[in-house]
Amino acid sequence: MRRVVCELHAELVRNNLVAWTAGNVSGRVPGEDLFVIKPSGVSYDELTPQDMVVCDLDGNLVEGEHAPSSDTAAHAYVYRHLPEVGGVVHTHSTYASAWAARGEAIPCVLTAMADEFGGEIPVGPFALIGDDSIGQGIVATLKGHRSKAVLMQNHGVFTIGPTPKAAVKAAVMCEDVARTVHVARQLGEPLAIAQADVDHLYDRYQNVYGQRSPR
């Protein structure tokens, strides 16, 4: 999991989702009440699997030579309260964070949004960094919601997934649709997709699209 989480941080850089040392990926350790997360303030270019730190689900450091990310408490809260989540990602990607700065959900006006998020990308409450307040906002907003992404007001993006890779994909897709919907708004009011069509698109993408393992 250290290797997986380390390699996925390169995807944040490759997809222009982070600046300097901001942002992080974490991954739950299968079968353990532990997760792996990026250390605080370490350059992406310098990250190695050995640099990744291991924490328990209360956010306490278990293994590692570095201090964990400043967002560790938020990640820990998500893992404690959403047992189906295997990966959490945080970014300050430009367009999605601009929506967060306005405290505005991204409306479901693209089939790609219906596919990946099953509707709008919601806004979570403003919360200060340092304790699990952000985690509380993430869980309260996404619990029972089909979206894998939340725009934390005045802050940035948090995404979840069954694996760390799935959470990174959601972060990439969140920024992509945030940019496209922003551009559409410069031209006029985007057209909403009917809820029945959103439901159909989401079901197809989640259950039919792509390759399936033979039974």
Secondary structure as a PSIPRED ss2 file (coil, helix, strand):
# PSIPRED VFORMAT (PSIPRED V4.0)

   1 M C   1.000  0.000  0.000
   2 R H   0.000  1.000  0.000
   3 R H   0.000  1.000  0.000
   4 V H   0.000  1.000  0.000
   5 V H   0.000  1.000  0.000
   6 C H   0.000  1.000  0.000
   7 E H   0.000  1.000  0.000
   8 L H   0.000  1.000  0.000
   9 H H   0.000  1.000  0.000
  10 A H   0.000  1.000  0.000
  11 E H   0.000  1.000  0.000
  12 L H   0.000  1.000  0.000
  13 V H   0.000  1.000  0.000
  14 R H   0.000  1.000  0.000
  15 N C   1.000  0.000  0.000
  16 N C   1.000  0.000  0.000
  17 L C   1.000  0.000  0.000
  18 V C   1.000  0.000  0.000
  19 A C   1.000  0.000  0.000
  20 W C   1.000  0.000  0.000
  21 T C   1.000  0.000  0.000
  22 A C   1.000  0.000  0.000
  23 G C   1.000  0.000  0.000
  24 N E   0.000  0.000  1.000
  25 V E   0.000  0.000  1.000
  26 S E   0.000  0.000  1.000
  27 G E   0.000  0.000  1.000
  28 R E   0.000  0.000  1.000
  29 V C   1.000  0.000  0.000
  30 P C   1.000  0.000  0.000
  31 G C   1.000  0.000  0.000
  32 E C   1.000  0.000  0.000
  33 D C   1.000  0.000  0.000
  34 L E   0.000  0.000  1.000
  35 F E   0.000  0.000  1.000
  36 V E   0.000  0.000  1.000
  37 I E   0.000  0.000  1.000
  38 K C   1.000  0.000  0.000
  39 P E   0.000  0.000  1.000
  40 S C   1.000  0.000  0.000
  41 G C   1.000  0.000  0.000
  42 V C   1.000  0.000  0.000
  43 S C   1.000  0.000  0.000
  44 Y H   0.000  1.000  0.000
  45 D H   0.000  1.000  0.000
  46 E H   0.000  1.000  0.000
  47 L C   1.000  0.000  0.000
  48 T C   1.000  0.000  0.000
  49 P H   0.000  1.000  0.000
  50 Q H   0.000  1.000  0.000
  51 D H   0.000  1.000  0.000
  52 M C   1.000  0.000  0.000
  53 V E   0.000  0.000  1.000
  54 V E   0.000  0.000  1.000
  55 C E   0.000  0.000  1.000
  56 D E   0.000  0.000  1.000
  57 L C   1.000  0.000  0.000
  58 D C   1.000  0.000  0.000
  59 G C   1.000  0.000  0.000
  60 N C   1.000  0.000  0.000
  61 L E   0.000  0.000  1.000
  62 V E   0.000  0.000  1.000
  63 E E   0.000  0.000  1.000
  64 G C   1.000  0.000  0.000
  65 E C   1.000  0.000  0.000
  66 H C   1.000  0.000  0.000
  67 A C   1.000  0.000  0.000
  68 P E   0.000  0.000  1.000
  69 S C   1.000  0.000  0.000
  70 S C   1.000  0.000  0.000
  71 D C   1.000  0.000  0.000
  72 T H   0.000  1.000  0.000
  73 A H   0.000  1.000  0.000
  74 A H   0.000  1.000  0.000
  75 H H   0.000  1.000  0.000
  76 A H   0.000  1.000  0.000
  77 Y H   0.000  1.000  0.000
  78 V H   0.000  1.000  0.000
  79 Y H   0.000  1.000  0.000
  80 R H   0.000  1.000  0.000
  81 H H   0.000  1.000  0.000
  82 L C   1.000  0.000  0.000
  83 P C   1.000  0.000  0.000
  84 E C   1.000  0.000  0.000
  85 V C   1.000  0.000  0.000
  86 G C   1.000  0.000  0.000
  87 G E   0.000  0.000  1.000
  88 V E   0.000  0.000  1.000
  89 V E   0.000  0.000  1.000
  90 H E   0.000  0.000  1.000
  91 T E   0.000  0.000  1.000
  92 H C   1.000  0.000  0.000
  93 S C   1.000  0.000  0.000
  94 T H   0.000  1.000  0.000
  95 Y H   0.000  1.000  0.000
  96 A H   0.000  1.000  0.000
  97 S H   0.000  1.000  0.000
  98 A H   0.000  1.000  0.000
  99 W H   0.000  1.000  0.000
 100 A H   0.000  1.000  0.000
 101 A H   0.000  1.000  0.000
 102 R H   0.000  1.000  0.000
 103 G C   1.000  0.000  0.000
 104 E C   1.000  0.000  0.000
 105 A C   1.000  0.000  0.000
 106 I E   0.000  0.000  1.000
 107 P C   1.000  0.000  0.000
 108 C C   1.000  0.000  0.000
 109 V C   1.000  0.000  0.000
 110 L C   1.000  0.000  0.000
 111 T H   0.000  1.000  0.000
 112 A H   0.000  1.000  0.000
 113 M H   0.000  1.000  0.000
 114 A H   0.000  1.000  0.000
 115 D H   0.000  1.000  0.000
 116 E H   0.000  1.000  0.000
 117 F H   0.000  1.000  0.000
 118 G C   1.000  0.000  0.000
 119 G C   1.000  0.000  0.000
 120 E C   1.000  0.000  0.000
 121 I E   0.000  0.000  1.000
 122 P C   1.000  0.000  0.000
 123 V E   0.000  0.000  1.000
 124 G E   0.000  0.000  1.000
 125 P C   1.000  0.000  0.000
 126 F C   1.000  0.000  0.000
 127 A C   1.000  0.000  0.000
 128 L C   1.000  0.000  0.000
 129 I C   1.000  0.000  0.000
 130 G C   1.000  0.000  0.000
 131 D C   1.000  0.000  0.000
 132 D C   1.000  0.000  0.000
 133 S H   0.000  1.000  0.000
 134 I H   0.000  1.000  0.000
 135 G H   0.000  1.000  0.000
 136 Q H   0.000  1.000  0.000
 137 G H   0.000  1.000  0.000
 138 I H   0.000  1.000  0.000
 139 V H   0.000  1.000  0.000
 140 A H   0.000  1.000  0.000
 141 T H   0.000  1.000  0.000
 142 L H   0.000  1.000  0.000
 143 K C   1.000  0.000  0.000
 144 G C   1.000  0.000  0.000
 145 H C   1.000  0.000  0.000
 146 R C   1.000  0.000  0.000
 147 S C   1.000  0.000  0.000
 148 K C   1.000  0.000  0.000
 149 A E   0.000  0.000  1.000
 150 V E   0.000  0.000  1.000
 151 L E   0.000  0.000  1.000
 152 M E   0.000  0.000  1.000
 153 Q C   1.000  0.000  0.000
 154 N C   1.000  0.000  0.000
 155 H C   1.000  0.000  0.000
 156 G E   0.000  0.000  1.000
 157 V E   0.000  0.000  1.000
 158 F E   0.000  0.000  1.000
 159 T E   0.000  0.000  1.000
 160 I E   0.000  0.000  1.000
 161 G E   0.000  0.000  1.000
 162 P C   1.000  0.000  0.000
 163 T C   1.000  0.000  0.000
 164 P H   0.000  1.000  0.000
 165 K H   0.000  1.000  0.000
 166 A H   0.000  1.000  0.000
 167 A H   0.000  1.000  0.000
 168 V H   0.000  1.000  0.000
 169 K H   0.000  1.000  0.000
 170 A H   0.000  1.000  0.000
 171 A H   0.000  1.000  0.000
 172 V H   0.000  1.000  0.000
 173 M H   0.000  1.000  0.000
 174 C H   0.000  1.000  0.000
 175 E H   0.000  1.000  0.000
 176 D H   0.000  1.000  0.000
 177 V H   0.000  1.000  0.000
 178 A H   0.000  1.000  0.000
 179 R H   0.000  1.000  0.000
 180 T H   0.000  1.000  0.000
 181 V H   0.000  1.000  0.000
 182 H H   0.000  1.000  0.000
 183 V H   0.000  1.000  0.000
 184 A H   0.000  1.000  0.000
 185 R H   0.000  1.000  0.000
 186 Q H   0.000  1.000  0.000
 187 L H   0.000  1.000  0.000
 188 G C   1.000  0.000  0.000
 189 E C   1.000  0.000  0.000
 190 P C   1.000  0.000  0.000
 191 L C   1.000  0.000  0.000
 192 A C   1.000  0.000  0.000
 193 I C   1.000  0.000  0.000
 194 A C   1.000  0.000  0.000
 195 Q H   0.000  1.000  0.000
 196 A H   0.000  1.000  0.000
 197 D H   0.000  1.000  0.000
 198 V H   0.000  1.000  0.000
 199 D H   0.000  1.000  0.000
 200 H H   0.000  1.000  0.000
 201 L H   0.000  1.000  0.000
 202 Y H   0.000  1.000  0.000
 203 D H   0.000  1.000  0.000
 204 R H   0.000  1.000  0.000
 205 Y H   0.000  1.000  0.000
 206 Q H   0.000  1.000  0.000
 207 N H   0.000  1.000  0.000
 208 V C   1.000  0.000  0.000
 209 Y C   1.000  0.000  0.000
 210 G C   1.000  0.000  0.000
 211 Q C   1.000  0.000  0.000
 212 R C   1.000  0.000  0.000
 213 S C   1.000  0.000  0.000
 214 P C   1.000  0.000  0.000
 215 R C   1.000  0.000  0.000
